[in-house]
């Protein structure tokens, strides 16, 4: 499996949820979206359906130390966020 930069991931998997193994992150101390902190990682799976990623994550994470999930598209401006 190849390590891809975040720009490569966005280019290869536009508007998809991407499960990234062994993510390299920057700026740990800032409160920012994980997509803005992700530098590179190994793409384990990509899907337009976030639930599909969640169901498969347990099996796909074997052999990697850590995982994260990012969305490579833009969220609608009218999206409601729950905290």
C-alpha positions as CSV (number, residue, x, y, z in Angstrom):
1,X,0.0,0.0,0.0
2,X,1.3,3.4,-1.0
3,X,1.4,6.4,1.3
4,X,-0.4,9.3,-0.4
5,X,-0.5,13.0,0.4
6,X,-3.8,14.7,1.3
7,X,-3.8,16.4,-2.1
8,X,-3.4,13.0,-3.9
9,X,-6.2,11.5,-1.7
10,X,-8.5,14.4,-2.6
11,X,-7.7,14.1,-6.3
12,X,-8.2,10.3,-6.4
13,X,-11.3,10.2,-4.2
14,X,-13.3,13.4,-4.7
15,X,-16.4,13.9,-2.6
16,X,-15.9,10.6,-0.7
17,X,-15.4,9.4,2.8
18,X,-11.9,8.0,3.0
19,X,-10.5,5.7,5.7
20,X,-6.8,6.5,6.1
21,X,-4.4,4.2,7.9
22,X,-1.3,5.5,9.7
23,X,-2.2,9.1,9.2
24,X,0.5,11.7,9.5
25,X,-1.0,14.8,11.2
26,X,0.3,18.3,11.8
27,X,-0.7,21.0,14.3
28,X,-1.9,18.6,17.0
29,X,-2.7,21.5,19.4
30,X,-5.1,23.4,17.2
31,X,-8.8,22.9,17.2
32,X,-9.4,22.3,13.5
33,X,-11.0,19.7,11.2
34,X,-8.9,16.5,10.8
35,X,-8.9,17.1,7.0
36,X,-6.9,20.3,7.6
37,X,-4.4,18.4,9.8
38,X,-3.9,15.4,7.6
39,X,-0.6,15.4,5.7
40,X,-0.5,11.9,4.4
41,X,-1.5,8.3,5.0
42,X,-2.5,5.0,3.4
43,X,-5.9,4.8,1.9
44,X,-7.6,1.7,3.3
45,X,-11.1,2.3,1.8
46,X,-13.2,5.0,0.1
47,X,-16.9,5.3,-0.3
48,X,-19.6,7.9,-0.8
49,X,-21.5,6.3,2.1
50,X,-20.0,7.1,5.6
51,X,-21.9,4.2,7.2
52,X,-20.1,1.8,4.8
53,X,-16.8,3.1,6.1
54,X,-17.9,2.6,9.7
55,X,-19.0,-1.0,9.1
56,X,-15.8,-2.0,7.3
57,X,-13.3,0.0,9.5
58,X,-12.7,-2.8,12.1
59,X,-11.7,-5.3,9.5
60,X,-9.7,-2.9,7.4
61,X,-7.6,-1.5,10.2
62,X,-5.6,-4.8,10.7
63,X,-1.9,-4.2,10.1
64,X,-2.0,-0.4,10.8
65,X,-1.3,1.4,14.0
66,X,-4.0,4.1,13.7
67,X,-6.8,5.2,11.4
68,X,-8.8,8.3,10.7
69,X,-11.8,9.0,8.4
70,X,-12.0,12.2,6.3
71,X,-14.4,13.6,3.8
72,X,-12.7,15.0,0.7
73,X,-15.6,17.2,-0.5
74,X,-17.2,20.4,0.7
75,X,-20.0,20.2,3.3
76,X,-23.2,22.1,2.4
77,X,-23.4,25.6,4.0
78,X,-26.8,24.8,5.4
79,X,-25.6,21.6,7.2
80,X,-26.5,21.6,10.9
81,X,-23.8,20.6,13.4
82,X,-24.5,19.0,16.7
83,X,-22.0,19.5,19.5
